[in-house]
């Protein structure tokens, strides 16, 4: 008979214990963007809902922003860095392939024994991270997990591209996930549609620079209409399934926090979900632009800080982006 292997036993349930955010101080208005591209503030706001966005200063690296958000989340959760069993960072703008940003951030925070790794799930990355954190804690491989979404998309923005120059912003959001006596994070509904890889991505791969340095620096490109149609229609069933799996109806929500991609996408989802007027909806894109993996945690942190969403309330989160990938879950707000 084979020798039996002991299996770890984790917590029965998990919850978000605290959140934190980092927003760069530099504000970029639509007027400033329109000095470079042929557009207007009215056109940008009508198409996207964006009024301004934050861009990082030279010293505001992805690491600096991630650490700033993480420190706030740890304080809010009442958890020490050395208690963290794993650090998961979602980012597409850590331009060093290896080592991971998570390993550096864990070390600088003082989480010296934590496992640490980066994930590339674009704008859905934070929701992916929450799902991984829940599974780790319930599986017994960690007691507390730090999930961070951080982006410095200004590095990959082509200021001469009229279709994307006004969209992206920088920032970081973090959450500490830990054990709970009652369910605080619902089942994740996630997936991908690799048939639409061309919808969002870089203009060329990094390895092309070895042979063609004259290419310059890669930038982000996006097929706006393709992404709009996909997100507006395909993400509604995902959101509905996340509610169903959590045993929650739309009218029971205390907040709806979708990825901040486009105000019109948010409006289309609200209509399709038949979301009641009393449910507050995150509309941070107006002031932050699209911050990819950072958008959901940044919006959550702001809504809680400003009293727009209640502590202990129930919120539906959904992220979607390049890949095309998506993830959604219902959570109890810290």
SVG drawing of the C-alpha trace seen along z (x, -y; Angstrom):
<svg xmlns="http://www.w3.org/2000/svg" viewBox="-35 -72 54 74">
<polyline fill="none" stroke="black" stroke-width="0.4" points="0.0,0.0 1.3,-3.5 2.2,-5.7 -0.7,-8.2 0.2,-11.9 -1.2,-14.4 -3.3,-17.1 -3.5,-20.6 -6.8,-21.8 -7.6,-25.5 -10.3,-27.9 -14.0,-27.2 -14.5,-30.6 -12.6,-33.8 -13.2,-37.5 -11.6,-40.8 -10.2,-42.2 -8.9,-45.6 -8.2,-47.5 -5.8,-50.3 -5.1,-52.4 -2.3,-54.5 -3.1,-57.3 -0.3,-59.3 -0.5,-63.0 -0.1,-64.1 -3.5,-64.9 -3.7,-64.7 -6.8,-66.5 -8.5,-65.9 -7.4,-69.4 -3.7,-68.3 -4.3,-65.1 -6.0,-67.2 -2.8,-69.2 -1.3,-66.1 -4.2,-64.4 -7.0,-65.8 -9.9,-65.5 -11.9,-67.4 -12.9,-67.1 -16.5,-66.7 -15.7,-63.9 -13.7,-62.0 -16.3,-62.3 -19.1,-61.3 -17.3,-58.2 -15.8,-57.1 -16.9,-59.2 -13.3,-60.1 -12.6,-63.7 -9.0,-63.2 -6.6,-60.5 -3.5,-60.1 -0.1,-59.5 3.0,-58.5 6.0,-60.7 9.4,-59.3 9.9,-57.9 6.5,-56.4 7.3,-52.9 4.9,-50.0 6.8,-48.8 6.4,-52.1 2.7,-52.2 2.1,-48.6 3.9,-49.0 1.9,-52.2 -1.4,-50.5 -0.4,-47.4 0.7,-49.2 -2.7,-50.9 -4.5,-47.6 -2.4,-45.9 -3.2,-48.7 -6.9,-48.6 -6.9,-44.8 -5.0,-44.9 -2.6,-42.3 1.2,-42.5 3.4,-41.9 5.1,-38.9 1.6,-37.2 1.2,-37.2 1.6,-33.8 1.4,-34.8 1.7,-38.0 -0.1,-37.9 0.3,-40.9 -1.6,-41.4 0.1,-43.7 0.9,-44.0 3.3,-46.9 6.1,-45.4 8.6,-45.7 11.1,-43.3 10.3,-39.8 12.0,-38.3 12.3,-38.4 8.7,-39.0 7.4,-42.3 5.7,-40.3 9.0,-39.0 10.4,-42.5 7.3,-43.9 7.0,-41.1 10.6,-41.7 10.2,-45.5 7.0,-45.1 8.6,-42.6 6.7,-39.6 9.9,-37.7 8.5,-34.2 5.6,-34.8 5.3,-33.0 5.2,-35.6 4.3,-35.7 2.8,-37.9 -0.1,-37.1 -1.0,-38.4 -4.8,-38.7 -5.0,-42.3 -8.0,-44.2 -9.5,-41.0 -6.4,-40.4 -7.5,-41.6 -10.6,-39.4 -8.4,-36.5 -6.2,-37.3 -9.1,-37.2 -10.1,-33.8 -6.6,-32.4 -6.4,-33.9 -9.7,-32.3 -8.5,-28.9 -5.2,-29.2 -6.7,-30.0 -9.4,-27.4 -6.9,-24.9 -4.6,-25.6 -1.5,-26.8 -1.8,-30.3 -3.7,-32.1 -3.5,-35.6 -3.0,-36.6 -2.1,-40.0 -3.7,-40.7 -2.4,-43.7 -3.4,-45.2 -1.0,-47.8 -0.4,-49.4 1.7,-52.2 -0.1,-52.3 1.4,-55.7 4.5,-53.7 2.7,-51.9 0.5,-54.8 1.2,-56.1 0.3,-59.8 -0.1,-60.1 -2.7,-57.3 -6.1,-59.1 -8.0,-55.9 -6.1,-55.1 -4.1,-58.2 -6.9,-59.4 -7.9,-56.0 -5.3,-54.8 -4.1,-55.8 -1.8,-54.7 -2.4,-53.5 -2.5,-50.6 -5.1,-48.9 -4.6,-46.2 -6.6,-43.9 -5.8,-41.6 -7.7,-38.3 -8.0,-36.2 -10.1,-33.5 -13.7,-34.1 -16.4,-32.4 -18.9,-33.2 -18.6,-33.3 -17.2,-36.7 -16.1,-35.9 -18.5,-34.1 -17.6,-31.5 -15.7,-33.0 -17.0,-32.9 -14.1,-33.2 -12.8,-32.3 -11.2,-33.5 -12.0,-33.9 -8.6,-33.6 -10.3,-33.9 -10.3,-37.6 -6.6,-38.1 -6.3,-40.8 -8.8,-43.1 -6.3,-44.5 -2.5,-44.2 0.9,-45.6 1.9,-46.9 4.8,-44.4 6.6,-42.0 9.7,-42.9 11.9,-40.4 11.4,-42.2 13.5,-45.1 16.6,-42.8 16.6,-42.9 14.7,-46.1 15.7,-48.7 14.3,-51.4 10.8,-50.2 11.0,-52.3 8.9,-51.4 5.8,-49.0 2.5,-50.7 -1.0,-49.4 -3.6,-49.2 -7.3,-48.4 -10.2,-47.7 -12.6,-49.9 -15.9,-48.7 -14.9,-45.1 -14.2,-45.3 -17.3,-47.4 -19.6,-44.8 -17.9,-41.9 -18.0,-43.5 -21.5,-45.0 -23.1,-41.7 -20.9,-38.8 -20.1,-40.0 -23.8,-40.3 -24.3,-36.5 -21.0,-36.3 -22.2,-38.8 -25.6,-37.1 -24.0,-33.8 -21.7,-35.2 -24.9,-36.5 -26.6,-33.2 -23.7,-31.2 -23.5,-33.5 -27.2,-33.2 -27.7,-36.9 -30.1,-38.9 -29.3,-42.3 -31.7,-44.2 -29.8,-42.8 -26.5,-44.4 -25.0,-47.3 -22.6,-48.2 -21.7,-47.3 -17.9,-47.6 -17.1,-46.8 -13.8,-47.3 -13.5,-50.9 -13.1,-50.5 -15.8,-52.8 -18.8,-54.5 -21.0,-53.3 -20.1,-49.7 -21.0,-50.2 -24.3,-51.8 -25.1,-48.9 -24.4,-46.4 -26.6,-48.2 -29.5,-48.2 -29.1,-44.5 -28.7,-43.5 -31.8,-45.5 -29.8,-47.0 -32.1,-49.1 -31.4,-52.8 -30.6,-52.4 -27.4,-50.3 -24.4,-52.6 -22.2,-52.0 -18.4,-52.7 -17.7,-55.4 -14.1,-56.1 -13.1,-56.1 -14.2,-59.7 -11.2,-60.8 -8.8,-57.9 -9.2,-56.6 -8.7,-52.9 -6.1,-51.6 -6.5,-47.9 -5.8,-45.5 -5.9,-48.4 -9.4,-49.7 -11.6,-47.4 -9.6,-47.7 -9.2,-51.5 -12.9,-51.9 -13.7,-49.7 -11.3,-51.7 -12.8,-55.0 -16.4,-54.0 -15.7,-52.8 -13.6,-55.8 -16.3,-58.3 -19.2,-56.3 -20.7,-55.6 -20.7,-51.9 -21.2,-50.5 -18.7,-48.5 -20.0,-45.0 -22.2,-45.5 -22.4,-43.1 -20.8,-44.0 -20.6,-42.5 -17.1,-42.7 -16.3,-42.0 -13.2,-42.5 -12.5,-42.0 -9.7,-42.7 -7.0,-41.7 -7.0,-38.0 -10.0,-38.4 -10.2,-37.3 -12.8,-37.9 -13.7,-37.1 -16.5,-38.0 -17.5,-37.3 -19.7,-38.6 -17.9,-39.8 -18.6,-41.3 -17.0,-44.7 -14.5,-45.1"/>
</svg>
